[in-house]
């Protein structure tokens, strides 16, 4: 609950920005309704297409990060998304 309140307060502050670019890394749960929540809390902002990727996972308090080919593939996917939304060429 505390995290959600912080998240919502942060989004409300960000909504004064004209363009919002949502992104999410997760351990396999996906973005859920997060991007839709951004749109709802920022009705006067332009909300670009969001990006979500499964990142490292945690098991028993140990974080397993992306390495090697998986990290390279994630970077390619991120670059493709940034090109699609015209943030980079």
N, C-alpha and C positions, 0 to 999 in steps of 0.2 A: 504494500500500500504506500509506503514512504517513497519507494522508487517511482511509482506511477505519479504521485503528486509532484515530485521533482520534475519528472518527464513532462507532465502537462504544463507546469509553470515555465519550464524552459521553452516549450513549443509556443506558448502564448507570447513570450518575449521575442522569439524568432519570427513570429508572424508579422512583425513590423518590417521585416525584410521583404522586398518585392518578389524575390524568387527563392524557393526552398527546394533543395535537392535531397530527398530522403535516401538513406542507405542503411543497410543492416548486415551485420555478420552474426552468425548464430552457430549453435552446435547441432543443428539438424531440425530445430523446431520451426524454422521459417520465420517470416515476418508477421504472421498472424494478421491482425487488423491494423497494425502500426501505420502503414502508409495511408490507409483510409482515415485514421485518426488525425494524421497530419493535415490532410485536406479539410477535414471538418473543423479543426482548430485554427486553420489559416485561410478562411474563406476569401480574403482580399489579396492573397498572395498567389503567384503563379507557382504551382507545384509540379515540378518536372517528373518524368518517369523514374521511379525508384529502382534501386538495385539491392538485391539480397543474395548472399552467398553463404554456404556452409563453411565455416572456418574451422579453427581448432576445436577439439572436444575436450571435455574434462571428465575424468573418471577417478573417483575416490580422492578428490582434491588435487589430482595431478593434471596439469594442462598439457595436452598434446597439440603442438602447433603444426601448421602446414609446412612441409619441407619438399625440396626437390621438384619433381614434375607437378605435383599438386599445387605448389606455390606458383610455379610458372603458368599453369593453366588458369589459376585464379587471377593472376595479373593480366592475362590476355582477355579474360571475360570482363574485368573491370575497365580495361582500355576500350574495348568494344562498346560498352555501355556509355562511357564518357564521350566517345565519338558520336554515338546515336543521339545523345542529348546536346551535342554541339558545344561541349565544354573544352574539348581538345580536337585537334585535326587528325 
